[in-house]
Amino acid sequence: MAAGNGTLEGRVAFVTGAARGQGRAHAIRLAQEGADVIAIDICGPVSDTITYPSATPEELAETVAAVEATGRKALAREVDIRDLPALQQVVADGVEQFGRLDVLVANAGVLSWGRMFEMSPEQWDTVIDVNLNGTWRTVRAVVPAMIEADNGGSIIIVSSSAGLKATPGNGHYSASKFGLTAITNALALEVGEYGIRVNSIHPYSINTPMVEPEAMMEVFKKYPTFLHSFSPMPLKPRDHDGKPGLQEFMTPEEVSDVVAWLAADGSATISGSQIAVDRGTMKY
């Protein structure tokens, strides 16, 4: 993770899915850049169709502690992004406490595995309702406050490489993430007149609990033709000594470097863009 340079000093960021994984990394990085943070997470079960462990209240508290350790303030709530009134309330409370709202990182999402023609309606509906409908509800709650603050701002929609290419074995997830790409592009046009930028990022294979490698490997063993859609990363990461490291899952902090750039003024000319955060994988 790059060191903070104070590029967001005096600003306020709203981060969903902030208890752990990418959301936590994004919240901490934005705080390191000077932003106060409104951090939300469901901190509990989403659906029986989601098989990996849910985030916990204790993990959200750890995120708050890490944000506050940077010297910034945090407001945290246990909120399901499918609950619009709860989202609107935490936005109102955050604006009351911090006085403004400048950045939205719509990160919360869920993943499960299966072929579309075999999955249950609940499995399909859960992923679509959280990832697509929940992100829309987040936008619906946050954007009016950003417009009212009249400070412009930046919205970062966390999609996925699955929002740009076919991913057999989790087509419902891909459908939801393609939907986020459409939300990004339309919203960028709708809020541009208020000086608000909207971009989507498309990470690939991030080391978080959601990836569930064992379940993914079971799908590939059962349906080996799916494997070609999940390519290795051509660009090796760098070790601490600057030499090429192992090709493995990316870290949430690597994605946070891109989030911090999109949140700050250095990306002021970028809106309505899809940014692959994948070490070149999408070029296969």
N, C-alpha and C positions, 0 to 999 in steps of 0.2 A: 504494500500500500504506500502510495506517495505521501510525503509529509504535507500537512495542511499549510496553506499560505494566506488564510484569512479572506478568501475570495467571497465568502458569504457573510461577512461580518454584519450584524444587525438584522439579519433576515430570519425568517421562520419557515421551517420545513415540516410537512405532514408526510409520514411514512407509514404505509400499511404492511401488515405481516412482519412487524418489527421485533418480535420476540427472539428470533434466532435467524440463522442463515443469511441470505442476501439482505433481508430487511434490517437486521441488526447491523450488519456491516455498513449499509447505506446510512443509517441513522448516525452511527459513530463518525463516519467520514464527513458527513455534512456538519456535524458538531465541531469536528476538528477544523473545518473551514470557517467556523464562526457562527453557524446557525443554531438557534434554539429549535427544539424538536418536539413535535406532537407525534407520539408513537402509539399505534394501536395494533392489536392482534386478537384473534378469537380466544386464544389460550384455552382451548378445549376441543372436544371431538367435533368434526364437521359432518361426518356421515359414516355409517358402517362400511361403505364402499371404499373409504380411504384407509389403507391398511398400515401405513407407517404412523408412528406415534405423533400425537398432536403437540403443539407448543404448549407451554405451561405458564401460569402466572409468575412462577419463580424465574423463568427465562426472560419474561418481559421486564421484571424488576432488575435483572442483570443488565439488560440493555439500558435501562434508565441510569443505573449506576455508572456504566461506561460512558454514556453521554455526559453526565454530570462531572465525571472525572476530567473531561476536557475543559471544564470551566463554563459550560453552557447549561441552560435550563431545559428541563424535559417535563412534558405532560403526557402521562400514559394512561390508557384506558383499555379494558377488555371489551372489544367491539367486533361483532361479526359484520363484514362488509356487505352482507345481504340485507342488513337492517338499516334502511335509509334514515329513519328518525334518530337512531343512535349515532349514526355518522354526522348528521346535522347538529346534534347536541355537542359532540366533542369538538367539531369545528367552531361552533359558537363559543364554547368554553376556552378553546385555544386562542381565538382572536381576542376574547376578553382578557386573558392572562398576558398575552404577548403583544397585542395591539395591531397585529398584521398577519398576513399569510402570503408567502412568496413562492414556495416550492411544493409541488406534490410529487411524491414517488409512489405510484400505484403498483405496489409490488406483490401484494397478497395473492396467493393462488394455490391450487391443489392439483394432484396428478394421480391417475390410476392407470392400470394396464388391461388390455383386452382387445379383441377384435370387435369392431362396431356392431356387426350383425349377430354377436353373441352376448353383448353386455346387457345388463338390466336397465330399464328406464331410470332407476334411481342412480345408477352409476353414471349414465350420460348426463342426467339433469344436475347432479351435484357439481360436476366439473364445469358445465356451462353456467350454472347459476352463480358459482363462486367467481370463476375467472372472468367471465364476460359480463354477466349482469351485475356482479358485485363491483367490478371496476367501473361500470357505468354509474352505479349508485355513489361510488366514491367521487367521481367527477361531478355528479349532480350536487353533492353536498359541498364540495370544495370550491368549484369555479365561481359561484356567485360571491363568495367571500373574497376571492382574489380580485375579482372585478371591482367590488366595493372598496377594497383597499387602495386601488388605483396606483399600484406600484409595478404593474407589469407582472412578470414572473415566468416560471418554467415548470412545465408538467412533463414528467418522465414516466411513460407507461412501460412497465416491464412485461414484454411479450416473451418470445423464445425463438430459437432457430426453427421451432415447430410452427411458428407464425409466418414463416416464409417458404417452407418446403414440406414435402410429404413425410409423415412419420407414422408408418404402419405400426399397429399395436397400441397406439394411443390417439386414434383419430378424433376422439371427442376433445382431448386436450389441444390438438392441433387446430380444430375448428374454433375453439375458444380463443386461441392465440392469434389466429388469422383475424378473428373479429376485433381483437385489440388493435391490430394494424389499421383496420378500417376506422375504428374510433379515433385513433391518433390522427389520421389524415384529415378526416372531416372536422374534428375539433380544432386542429391547427388553423383551418380556414375560418371557423366560427369565432375564435377568440383572438385572432391576430390583431384586430382593430383595438384591442385593449392592451396591446404590448405583451401578451402572454404567448410564449412559445410552447409547442407540444411536439415531442418526439418519442418514438418507441425504441427500446433496446432489445436485442435478440441474443441472449446468452445461450451457450451450448455447454452441456455437461458440467454443471457447477456442483461442487462437493457440498451438498446439503442433505438433510434427511429425506427430502422429497424425491431425490433421484432413485432411492431404493434399488441399489445395484443387483441384489439377489433376484428381485421380481423381474427386472429388466433382462437379466441373463436367462431366466426361465422362458421368457417370451422368445428370445433368440434361439434357444435350444429347440423349442417347439416349432418355431417358424423361421428357419435359417435364412429364408429369402428376404426377411425384413432387415437383416443385418447391414445390407448395402446402404440403407438410408441413414445409418448412424456411423458416419465416417470418423476415422482418427483425426486428431488435430495436426495439420502439417507444420505449424510453427511451434517449436519447443519453447517452453518458458525459460526464464533465466534463474539460475541459482543465486544465492547471496554473493558468491564470488564472481558473478557476471558471466559464468559459463552456461551453455545450454543444459537444462535440467531434464527431468523425466517428462514424457508425454503422459499426462494424467488429467483427471478432472481439474478444472479451473477452480480457484478459490473465490468466495464471495467478494473478498477485498479487491480482486482484480476488476470485477464489475463495478465496484464502488468508485474506482478511479474515473470511469466513464460517466457515472451518475453525477459525480461532483463537477466534472467539466460541463455537462449539460445544464446543471443547476445554476452555474455561474455565468458571468458576462463574457467570458472568453468564447462562448458558443452563441453569441448574440445573433448571428446571422443564420442559425440552424433552426428550422421549424418544419414540421411535416415530414421528417426524415426517419428512415428505418436504419438503425445502426447495428450491424452484426458485431457481437462481442464473443468471438469464437475462434480466435487464432487462425482464421482463414478457412475453417471447415466448410463454410457455405460455398466455397469455390469448387468443391468436388462435384 
